[in-house]
Amino acid sequence: MGSLPLMVAYAALSIPATERRLKVVVKHLELLGETRTSDGTDMKLMRRSNEYIILANGKSLMSSRMHGSEEALATFGCRRARTLDQSCVLVGGLGMGFTLRATLDLLQRTAIVVVAELVPAVVDWNRGPLGPLAGHPMKDKRVRVDISDVSVILHASTDRFDAVLLDVDNGPAGLTTAGNDRLYGDRGLAAGFTALKPGGVLAVWSAREDRRFEQRLRYVGFAVEVERVRGRLKKGGPRHTIFLGYKP
Ligand SMILES: C[S@@+](CC[C@H](N)C(=O)[O-])C[C@H]1O[C@@H](n2cnc3c(N)ncnc32)[C@H](O)[C@@H]1O
C-alpha cells in the first residue's frame, strides 16, 4: 500500500575504481489500462518489468509482487467449504485474481464461485494482461462474474453462501465513505450474516487489526476468530489481519 514513485532507479557502480561512474538503470512504468470508477476514482493498470500494479488515484491498491495474505484469505475462509460437495462461495473484489485462484484450488469441482467486482475494467484486465498471474482463474467453469458492488449482492441474498471472502480495500479501519459503511457497518455485517448459510463464514482481509470491527462482528451474531499473516507468508513481509466471522 502507499504511493509509488513513477520511476525506480537502481544505481550500480561500474569498474574501474579510478573511473567510477554512476550507471543508472531505470525501470519504466508502462500504462496498460485506465478507467474512472462511478465514484470518480481514477484507476490505472501499470507494468514495471514483470511486476503489475493497480493504482487508485495514484496510490498503489495492490502489486503482483506480494499476494500471500490474499491467498490466506481463501485458505482460512474456505476451511469448511472445501469439504462440501456443492459449496457456493462469494469473492469480492477481484483485484489480480489471487484470492480467486486460491479459492478455486481449494474447492471441489462441483462448487460455484461468485466473483463480485465493482469496476468492469478490472474484469477486462483479468481476462487480458493479468490473466497469467494467477493461472487464468476467470476461465474456470465454476466462476460466475457479477459486475456490481459486493454489498448489493449481500443485501439481496439469504442463506446463499458457505463462505464470503472480502478484500475490497485496506480493510474496515481504512474505510470512510458511505459505500464502505454499507459493507462494514452494523447493517452491512448483518446483511453478510443473513447471506450466509448456517455454518458459513465471513472472512475479511485487513491491513491492520481492528478491535471495534471484531466487536461489531460479535454484535451481529458471529463467533469471531482473528488470524495474523505476513504479506509473503513464511517469507515475511508486512503483517496483515484476517477476520473470520462464523455463523452458528
Ligand atoms: C485489493 S483488490 C483485491 C485483491 C484480491 N484479493 C486479489 O487477490 O487480487 C480490491 C478489489 O476490490 C474491488 N472493489 C472495491 N470496492 C468494491 C465493492 N464495493 N464491490 C466489489 N468490488 C469492489 C476493486 O475494484 C479491486 O479490484
PDBQT file of the ligand as one rigid body, heavy atoms in Angstrom, charges set to zero:
ROOT
HETATM    1  C1  LIG A 301      -7.164  -5.092  -3.165  1.00  0.00    +0.000 C 
HETATM    2  S1  LIG A 301      -8.068  -5.574  -4.570  1.00  0.00    +0.000 S 
HETATM    3  C2  LIG A 301      -8.462  -7.270  -4.245  1.00  0.00    +0.000 C 
HETATM    4  C3  LIG A 301      -7.296  -8.177  -4.346  1.00  0.00    +0.000 C 
HETATM    5  C4  LIG A 301      -7.647  -9.647  -4.478  1.00  0.00    +0.000 C 
HETATM    6  N1  LIG A 301      -7.936 -10.211  -3.172  1.00  0.00    +0.000 N 
HETATM    7  C5  LIG A 301      -6.547 -10.425  -5.152  1.00  0.00    +0.000 C 
HETATM    8  O1  LIG A 301      -6.202 -11.491  -4.648  1.00  0.00    +0.000 OA
HETATM    9  O2  LIG A 301      -6.006  -9.997  -6.171  1.00  0.00    +0.000 OA
HETATM   10  C6  LIG A 301      -9.642  -4.801  -4.302  1.00  0.00    +0.000 C 
HETATM   11  C7  LIG A 301     -10.630  -5.030  -5.436  1.00  0.00    +0.000 C 
HETATM   12  O3  LIG A 301     -11.937  -4.775  -4.943  1.00  0.00    +0.000 OA
HETATM   13  C8  LIG A 301     -12.664  -4.035  -5.906  1.00  0.00    +0.000 C 
HETATM   14  N2  LIG A 301     -13.749  -3.355  -5.156  1.00  0.00    +0.000 N 
HETATM   15  C9  LIG A 301     -13.663  -2.244  -4.387  1.00  0.00    +0.000 A 
HETATM   16  N3  LIG A 301     -14.836  -1.991  -3.776  1.00  0.00    +0.000 NA
HETATM   17  C10 LIG A 301     -15.687  -2.967  -4.193  1.00  0.00    +0.000 A 
HETATM   18  C11 LIG A 301     -17.054  -3.262  -3.911  1.00  0.00    +0.000 A 
HETATM   19  N4  LIG A 301     -17.763  -2.496  -3.081  1.00  0.00    +0.000 N 
HETATM   20  N5  LIG A 301     -17.617  -4.343  -4.507  1.00  0.00    +0.000 NA
HETATM   21  C12 LIG A 301     -16.905  -5.131  -5.351  1.00  0.00    +0.000 A 
HETATM   22  N6  LIG A 301     -15.608  -4.890  -5.651  1.00  0.00    +0.000 NA
HETATM   23  C13 LIG A 301     -15.006  -3.834  -5.070  1.00  0.00    +0.000 A 
HETATM   24  C14 LIG A 301     -11.607  -3.158  -6.539  1.00  0.00    +0.000 C 
HETATM   25  O4  LIG A 301     -12.020  -2.657  -7.802  1.00  0.00    +0.000 OA
HETATM   26  C15 LIG A 301     -10.423  -4.121  -6.626  1.00  0.00    +0.000 C 
HETATM   27  O5  LIG A 301     -10.483  -4.877  -7.800  1.00  0.00    +0.000 OA
ENDROOT
TORSDOF 0
